[in-house]
């Protein structure tokens, strides 16, 4: 049974994913105001996630995956890039956000092309890791 904080982490990751996708859709339509609102919301949700994640793991430590065989290989194939890329999301998101807030949009776009897919992968794979840990 997952702890309430583990479930909250998955919900926050899912919510961040939805706001990232909405923000991308808005900028593709040229709606900067809604893009900005969605991306700032995704950033705020991700900060809340990071705090919740740290508190959760300070309380429960590491949670071992109980699956064996092929499913364990699938889990690790998702988890390893999730962990490695998660470390890059914070600095990438900060650089992307600062460039946008300073209205350096050409520089913002250059880094956002990398930030968005990495951030999306980390958010979505975080939900998948949660599901595999607690519901398989």
Residue pairs with C-beta under 8 A, 6 or more apart in sequence:
1 134
2 10
2 130
2 133
2 134
3 56
3 59
3 60
5 52
5 55
5 56
5 59
6 56
6 60
6 63
6 130
6 133
6 134
7 130
8 52
9 49
9 52
9 53
9 56
9 126
9 130
10 126
10 127
10 130
10 131
12 45
12 46
12 48
12 49
12 52
13 49
13 123
13 124
13 126
13 127
13 130
14 123
14 127
15 45
16 42
16 45
16 46
16 49
16 119
16 123
17 120
17 123
17 124
17 127
19 38
19 39
19 41
19 42
19 45
20 38
20 39
20 42
20 116
20 119
20 120
20 123
21 120
22 34
22 38
23 34
23 35
23 36
23 37
23 38
23 39
23 42
24 35
24 116
26 32
26 34
26 35
26 38
27 35
36 100
39 97
39 100
40 97
42 119
43 93
43 97
46 89
46 93
46 119
46 123
49 126
50 90
63 133
65 72
65 75
65 79
65 132
65 133
66 136
67 75
67 132
67 136
71 132
71 136
74 132
75 129
75 132
78 125
78 128
78 129
78 132
79 125
79 129
81 121
81 125
82 121
82 122
82 125
82 126
82 129
85 118
85 121
85 122
86 122
86 126
88 118
89 115
89 118
89 119
89 122
92 111
92 114
92 115
92 118
92 119
93 115
93 119
95 111
95 115
96 108
96 111
96 112
96 115
99 105
99 107
99 108
99 111
100 108
100 112
